[in-house]
Amino acid sequence: MLLRAADVFLKERRKLILVPRETPWNFIHARNVVTLLEAGAIVLPAIPSFYSRPSSVTAVVDTVVWRILDQIGLPNPAAYRWSEESASPKRKKS
């Protein structure tokens, strides 16, 4: 049933987001991911980011969840975002 739902999403050009958790991928996994990308799916590996310096396991998991929510158009105000303040200062050329 899940495979059929994914197939219908691709057929109807709806946003299909796949979040694989297994890494590293073998060659067959990589080919299947390429096939999904070519069909229009979004592949978002469940790899947490550490830019926000998470202080707990829950905060690490939240980084993955925030990216998924962002992809479906539900941004979370608590999500870490790059900004001018967090970027390194630019030097002026003399």
C-alpha positions as CSV (number, residue, x, y, z in Angstrom):
1,M,0.0,0.0,0.0
2,L,2.8,2.4,0.8
3,L,4.5,1.7,-2.5
4,R,1.3,2.3,-4.4
5,A,0.8,5.6,-2.6
6,A,4.4,6.7,-3.6
7,D,3.7,5.6,-7.2
8,V,0.6,7.7,-7.3
9,F,2.4,10.7,-5.9
10,L,5.0,10.5,-8.6
11,K,2.4,9.9,-11.3
12,E,0.4,12.9,-10.2
13,R,3.5,15.0,-9.8
14,R,2.9,15.6,-6.1
15,K,5.8,16.2,-3.8
16,L,7.2,12.8,-2.6
17,I,9.7,13.1,0.1
18,L,11.7,10.0,1.1
19,V,13.9,10.0,4.2
20,P,16.1,7.0,4.1
21,R,17.9,6.2,7.4
22,E,20.4,3.6,6.2
23,T,23.9,4.6,5.2
24,P,26.2,3.9,3.6
25,W,24.3,2.9,0.5
26,N,25.5,0.1,-1.7
27,F,25.5,0.4,-5.5
28,I,21.9,-0.8,-5.8
29,H,20.7,1.7,-3.3
30,A,22.5,4.5,-5.1
31,R,20.9,3.5,-8.5
32,N,17.5,3.4,-6.9
33,V,18.0,6.8,-5.4
34,V,19.0,8.2,-8.8
35,T,15.9,6.6,-10.3
36,L,13.7,8.2,-7.7
37,L,15.3,11.6,-8.3
38,E,14.8,11.3,-12.0
39,A,11.2,10.5,-11.3
40,G,10.8,13.7,-9.3
41,A,11.1,12.5,-5.7
42,I,13.0,14.4,-3.1
43,V,15.5,12.3,-1.3
44,L,16.4,13.7,2.1
45,P,18.7,11.4,4.0
46,A,18.1,11.4,7.8
47,I,21.5,12.9,8.5
48,P,21.4,15.5,11.3
49,S,23.2,18.8,11.2
50,F,25.2,20.2,14.0
51,Y,25.3,23.9,12.9
52,S,23.0,24.9,15.7
53,R,25.1,23.1,18.3
54,P,22.4,20.8,19.6
55,S,22.6,20.1,23.3
56,S,20.6,16.8,23.4
57,V,19.7,13.8,21.3
58,T,16.2,15.3,20.9
59,A,17.7,18.5,19.4
60,V,19.8,16.4,17.0
61,V,16.6,14.6,15.8
62,D,14.8,17.9,15.5
63,T,17.3,19.0,12.8
64,V,16.1,16.2,10.5
65,V,12.4,16.8,11.4
66,W,12.8,20.6,10.7
67,R,14.2,19.9,7.2
68,I,11.3,17.5,6.4
69,L,8.7,20.1,7.7
70,D,10.4,22.8,5.6
71,Q,10.1,20.6,2.5
72,I,6.4,20.2,2.9
73,G,6.0,24.0,3.5
74,L,5.6,23.9,7.3
75,P,8.6,25.8,8.5
76,N,9.3,25.8,12.3
77,P,10.2,29.1,13.9
78,A,12.5,27.2,16.2
79,A,14.5,25.8,13.3
80,Y,18.1,27.0,13.0
81,R,18.6,29.3,10.0
82,W,21.7,30.8,8.6
83,S,21.6,34.6,8.8
84,E,24.0,37.5,8.3
85,E,24.7,37.4,12.0
86,S,25.7,33.7,12.0
87,A,27.9,34.0,8.8
88,S,31.5,35.0,9.2
89,P,32.1,38.7,8.8
90,K,33.2,39.8,5.3
91,R,36.5,41.7,5.0
92,K,36.5,45.0,3.2
93,K,38.9,45.2,0.4
94,S,41.4,48.1,0.7
